[in-house]
C-alpha cells in the first residue's frame, strides 16, 4: 500500500520533491511502527539519521513549540539535534509522535481530496497513531 502511495506522490517527471520524500518517509514509518513501541525513540533517531531534512523539520517544529529566546536559532537547532541523537527524552519522543501524526493527518486530508483508494489504510494508520498518543498523555 505504501509503495502505491509513494508512486502517487511522484512528480510527473519521475522525481520526488523534498516534501514528498518527507511524506513518504513519515507514512512508511507510521505504517511499520507501533506508536507504543518501547524502541520508538531509537527508531525515530534511525529515521532522522537517514532523512536529515526530516530531522531538520522536526527540530524547527520543536523550536516553534518552545523557543528559547536566549539562544540564536542556530544554537537552538544545534542543541536540539544534540539532544535527539544523544539519547531518548520522553518529551522528544512525545513531540515526535505528534509531529508524525500531524504530517500523517495532512496526507489523509490530501488523499481524501483526490479520492485515493488507499485512503482507508491511511485513516486506520492515523487512528492507531492517535490512540497511541492519547494513551500516553
N, C-alpha and C positions, 0 to 999 in steps of 0.2 A: 504494500500500500504506500509506504513512504517513498519508494522509488517512483511510483506513479505521480505522487505529489511533486517530487523533485523535478520530474520531466515537465510538469505543467508550469513550474516556476522558471524554466529556462527561457532566455530571450529567444526571439525568432532566429537569431544567427548562431544559436548553439552555445553561446556563452552564458555564464551565470553572473548576475550582478552581485555586488557585495551584500546588499540587503537580502537577496535570495539565498546566498550562501549561508548567512546567519540564520535565516528562517529554516532552511533545510537542516542545518546542524542542530538547532533547538528542537525541531519536530522529531528528528531521529532520536535525540537524547530522551525526550519525553516519552516517546513510544517504546523505547527499550529499557527505561529505568523506572523503577518504582519510587515514587516520591518519599516513601517511608524507609527506603534502603538505608541501613546504617552506614554504608560506604558512600552515600550520596556526595558528601563533601569531597572525597578523593576523586570520585568520578567527574564531578564538576570541574575540579582542577585539571584533570586529564583533558577534558573537553576544551577548556580555555587554553591549555598548553598547545593544543593543535590549532585552535582558532583564535589567534591573537586579537583579531577585530572583535570577536565576541567578548573576550576578556576586557578589552578597552570599553566597549559599550556597557558592560556590566559595571565597570568601575565608574563611568560617568553617571550611571543610574544611581549607584550607591551614594556618590558625592552629592548629587542633586537632592537626595533624601535627607542627608545630614551633612551639610557643608561645614567645613572648619575654616572660618574667615581669618584665622590667624596664619594659615598656610596658603601659599600660592596654589593655583590649580595643579601645576606640575608636581609640587611637593605632596599634595593630597593624593594625586594619582600614583606617585611613586610609593607612598606609604601604604595605600590600599592594595596595590599589586603585591607588595612585600607581605602584607597580612594574608592575602589569599594563598600565596604559594608557600608560606612558612608553616601553615597548619590550619586546622579546621577551627572556625569560630562559629558558634551557634547562630549568631546574628547574620553572619555572611551566608551561611547555608540557608537560613530562612529568607534572606533577601534574594538569594539566587533562585529559590523556588518561586518566589513571587515574580521575579524578573522573567523567568522562562514561561510561567503561566500567562503573564501579560502578553508576551510575544505569541504564544500558542493561541490565545484568545483572538488576537488580531488575524492570525491565519484562519481561524474558524470563521470569523466575520467575512473575510475575503472569500473563502471557499463557498460560503452560503450565497454571496452576491453573484458568483459566477456559476452556481449550481453544479459543483463538482460531485461526482459520485462518491468520493472519499470523505465527504463532509461528516457523515455519521461516525466514521472511525475517529476523525479529529475531535468530534464532540465527546465521544467516550473517553478519549485520552485526556481531554480538558477536564472532564468530570473527575477522573481519577486523581489528577494533579490538584484540582481544587479541594477534593476531600482530604488529600494528603497534607495540604497546607492548613486547612481548618482544624484537622485533628491534632496538629502540633501547636496551635495557637493558644 
